[in-house]
Structures are given as structure tokens and as C-alpha cells.
């Protein structure tokens, strides 16, 4: 069996579990982004994509979704 096939099977088996875990409360997305932005700024790096993602998560936090995982962005876009 090729490694590509094994990888595909693994993704199918583990994919739904990974998505469920990303939706659990307490996933520290905003905190991690803040730390990454601060670290990048200390090194003189500009990360506009990360800043945009943080801005969107801040908007989610304003709506009471600050403890939601990465799938919260999909929910946000669904309501736009």
C-alpha cells in the first residue's frame, strides 16, 4: 500500500475527531495568535494574514465565542 493511500485513510479516520476537538471550548486560539503576533513584531516580521485572523477572532470574542475553536470562523462566515 502506498504512503499516499495510508495518509488518506488516516485522514478519514482521524479527520472527524480532529474537527470535533477544534470546536471544543477552551482551545486557546486568540491567546496563541496574540503571542505569535508579539513574537513576530519583536523580530521585525509583518504577518498580515495572522493579524487579519486575529481581528476576526476578536470579533467572535465580542459575540461571546472567545472560547471556540478554529471552526468558529466558518460559523461566523455562515452568518455574514
Backbone as CSV, one residue per row, in Angstrom:
resi,resn,N_x,N_y,N_z,CA_x,CA_y,CA_z,C_x,C_y,C_z
1,UNK,0.850,-1.178,0.000,0.000,0.000,0.000,0.892,1.237,0.000
2,UNK,0.569,2.192,-0.820,1.399,3.395,-0.916,1.219,4.284,0.314
3,UNK,2.210,5.124,0.559,2.108,6.041,1.694,1.008,7.069,1.478
4,UNK,0.724,7.408,0.206,-0.375,8.339,-0.065,-1.701,7.728,0.360
5,UNK,-1.885,6.460,0.051,-3.141,5.778,0.424,-3.256,5.686,1.940
6,UNK,-2.170,5.360,2.612,-2.204,5.271,4.068,-2.536,6.627,4.670
7,UNK,-1.938,7.690,4.128,-2.231,9.027,4.615,-3.684,9.403,4.432
8,UNK,-4.262,9.010,3.290,-5.666,9.300,3.016,-6.566,8.567,4.007
9,UNK,-6.267,7.304,4.268,-7.068,6.524,5.226,-6.970,7.145,6.613
10,UNK,-5.757,7.526,7.008,-5.576,8.141,8.321,-6.341,9.433,8.461
11,UNK,-6.371,10.215,7.414,-7.107,11.475,7.442,-8.591,11.217,7.618
12,UNK,-9.108,10.226,6.914,-10.529,9.905,7.027,-10.903,9.420,8.408
13,UNK,-10.056,8.611,8.990,-10.340,8.055,10.316,-10.208,9.126,11.385
14,UNK,-9.177,9.937,11.297,-8.907,10.908,12.347,-9.537,12.270,12.071
15,UNK,-9.913,12.551,10.834,-10.396,13.878,10.463,-11.574,14.364,11.273
16,UNK,-12.595,13.528,11.431,-13.781,13.983,12.161,-13.454,14.242,13.625
17,UNK,-12.574,13.447,14.195,-12.168,13.674,15.582,-11.392,14.963,15.732
18,UNK,-10.530,15.256,14.758,-9.764,16.490,14.807,-10.693,17.688,14.730
19,UNK,-11.702,17.623,13.882,-12.648,18.735,13.754,-13.429,18.923,15.049
20,UNK,-13.872,17.819,15.654,-14.591,17.936,16.936,-13.709,18.600,17.988
21,UNK,-12.437,18.223,18.047,-11.542,18.812,19.039,-11.332,20.289,18.800
22,UNK,-11.313,20.731,17.555,-11.120,22.146,17.259,-12.339,22.968,17.654
23,UNK,-13.490,22.327,17.801,-14.710,23.053,18.156,-14.894,23.138,19.665
24,UNK,-14.113,22.400,20.430,-14.289,22.385,21.874,-13.924,23.729,22.489
25,UNK,-14.655,24.070,23.523,-14.345,25.297,24.252,-12.972,25.168,24.897
26,UNK,-12.307,26.276,25.021,-11.020,26.291,25.684,-9.837,26.176,24.750
27,UNK,-10.050,26.010,23.473,-8.942,25.967,22.532,-8.379,27.376,22.434
28,UNK,-7.122,27.573,22.851,-6.604,28.939,23.045,-6.163,29.647,21.760
29,UNK,-7.046,29.761,20.816,-6.709,30.338,19.515,-6.284,31.795,19.643
30,UNK,-7.063,32.607,20.301,-6.785,34.042,20.378,-5.485,34.292,21.139
31,UNK,-5.309,33.596,22.242,-4.087,33.763,23.028,-2.858,33.389,22.199
32,UNK,-2.927,32.269,21.492,-1.793,31.831,20.671,-1.493,32.837,19.565
33,UNK,-2.530,33.391,18.962,-2.318,34.387,17.911,-1.673,35.645,18.477
34,UNK,-2.120,36.060,19.635,-1.540,37.252,20.269,-0.052,37.033,20.540
35,UNK,0.289,35.881,21.066,1.696,35.562,21.347,2.505,35.536,20.052
36,UNK,1.954,34.934,19.001,2.661,34.861,17.722,2.871,36.248,17.119
37,UNK,1.864,37.108,17.215,1.978,38.471,16.687,3.038,39.245,17.460
38,UNK,3.018,39.129,18.782,4.012,39.822,19.597,5.423,39.326,19.277
39,UNK,5.583,38.033,19.133,6.901,37.459,18.806,7.370,37.919,17.433
40,UNK,6.452,37.944,16.476,6.808,38.388,15.125,7.232,39.851,15.131
41,UNK,6.511,40.674,15.871,6.850,42.092,15.944,8.227,42.297,16.566
42,UNK,8.552,41.491,17.587,9.875,41.586,18.212,10.990,41.271,17.217
43,UNK,10.683,40.408,16.260,11.670,40.013,15.257,11.584,40.862,13.984
44,UNK,10.685,41.838,13.980,10.536,42.718,12.831,9.798,42.076,11.669
45,UNK,9.003,41.064,11.948,8.247,40.382,10.893,6.838,40.952,10.798
46,UNK,6.356,41.070,9.591,4.988,41.526,9.345,4.174,40.316,8.888
47,UNK,3.145,39.980,9.644,2.296,38.835,9.324,0.853,39.307,9.143
48,UNK,0.538,39.897,7.979,-0.802,40.469,7.777,-1.920,39.432,7.841
49,UNK,-1.670,38.219,7.383,-2.700,37.184,7.448,-3.047,36.822,8.881
50,UNK,-2.036,36.741,9.706,-2.259,36.429,11.120,-2.989,37.576,11.812
51,UNK,-2.604,38.808,11.483,-3.302,39.948,12.078,-4.776,39.969,11.678
52,UNK,-5.066,39.625,10.418,-6.452,39.577,9.959,-7.223,38.480,10.692
53,UNK,-6.610,37.304,10.808,-7.274,36.207,11.531,-7.546,36.608,12.976
54,UNK,-6.587,37.263,13.609,-6.777,37.712,14.999,-7.914,38.714,15.084
55,UNK,-7.992,39.609,14.114,-9.081,40.599,14.092,-10.439,39.896,14.005
56,UNK,-10.530,38.871,13.150,-11.787,38.130,13.024,-12.123,37.400,14.320
57,UNK,-11.127,36.790,14.948,-11.372,36.110,16.219,-11.752,37.095,17.312
58,UNK,-11.195,38.298,17.285,-11.597,39.320,18.250,-13.075,39.660,18.070
59,UNK,-13.535,39.714,16.816,-14.952,39.956,16.557,-15.806,38.811,17.100
60,UNK,-15.328,37.590,16.947,-16.040,36.444,17.513,-16.099,36.552,19.033
61,UNK,-15.003,36.977,19.636,-14.970,37.125,21.093,-15.994,38.149,21.548
62,UNK,-16.145,39.217,20.763,-17.149,40.228,21.092,-18.562,39.662,21.060
63,UNK,-18.748,38.554,20.333,-20.053,37.896,20.238,-20.172,36.735,21.222
64,UNK,-19.213,36.632,22.158,-19.269,35.579,23.168,-18.687,34.250,22.732
65,UNK,-17.921,34.236,21.656,-17.368,32.992,21.140,-15.854,32.922,21.347
66,UNK,-15.358,33.588,22.397,-13.914,33.657,22.602,-13.274,32.314,22.948
67,UNK,-14.047,31.374,23.414,-13.501,30.062,23.760,-13.767,29.005,22.698
68,UNK,-14.225,29.419,21.548,-14.489,28.471,20.473,-13.221,28.213,19.676
69,UNK,-13.175,27.090,19.039,-12.005,26.715,18.253,-12.012,27.310,16.865
70,UNK,-11.157,26.764,16.039,-10.965,27.316,14.701,-12.203,27.212,13.826
71,UNK,-13.086,26.275,14.098,-14.288,26.138,13.291,-15.246,27.306,13.496
72,UNK,-15.007,28.108,14.521,-15.862,29.270,14.767,-15.829,30.247,13.597
73,UNK,-14.709,30.310,12.886,-14.653,31.199,11.719,-15.652,30.773,10.659
74,UNK,-15.825,29.478,10.463,-16.809,29.000,9.484,-18.208,29.399,9.905
75,UNK,-18.503,29.293,11.193,-19.806,29.718,11.692,-19.993,31.213,11.483
76,UNK,-18.937,31.993,11.713,-19.008,33.437,11.526,-19.330,33.772,10.071
77,UNK,-18.626,33.114,9.127,-18.869,33.366,7.699,-20.272,32.927,7.290
78,UNK,-20.789,31.864,7.879,-22.140,31.415,7.560,-23.186,32.461,7.912
79,UNK,-22.912,33.266,8.924,-23.870,34.270,9.380,-23.673,35.629,8.715
80,UNK,-22.707,35.758,7.857,-22.442,37.039,7.194,-23.273,37.172,5.937
